[in-house]
Amino acid sequence: ACLPSLKDAEVTEGDFISMAGVYELLSNSASVIDAPSKEWLLNQAVIWCQKAAQLESEGGWLFPSIKLLRLLFAAGRLVEAKNAGIMLLAKGSSDPEKHGYALHVANTVLGKIALLEGSPTSATKYLLASVEVSYSDLLLSKAPDMTLAQAVHETGDIATVLTFLDRCRQLGFSQSWQTILDRWGEAIEDGREPPRIG
């Protein structure tokens, strides 16, 4: 298939993000059956997202940095992902009222990296930090990322996951998500596996 190309001088941050999205979507396609193809597509998505991040406007919502962090992690480029996560935390901390979602994502990904590095204690700290964020319309417009909570639960740290759920409820997500959080809490307290999400 022939993929579109763009000249850097003619495009905006949003155009680069769109291109990254095309490659990311293709990497998740059922037609991509071999690991090398998936890896190549993800790395192409990273390249386009890096271009977008270079054009990231001051005072923006940090979308390129958020997407770049997630793509680096998905591509297994953990050293780069860790650095990108630390940078995103720094950027988000400059205006925590606005960047609650960026801080949520950064802490979540850094926690997953900590688990892969064999540091569950650090992972639990990142899990709680992911919901120690200020009110943000953008955060509330999206679902909480539960992947780190799932991973921490699998380590047997039930107390931390229950605390995470309580703090999620306090952030005021939609009623449907409040129901999901309640079901998670009930399952964990009953000694059952919580429903998998994502």
Disulfide bonds with the S-S distance in Angstrom:
none
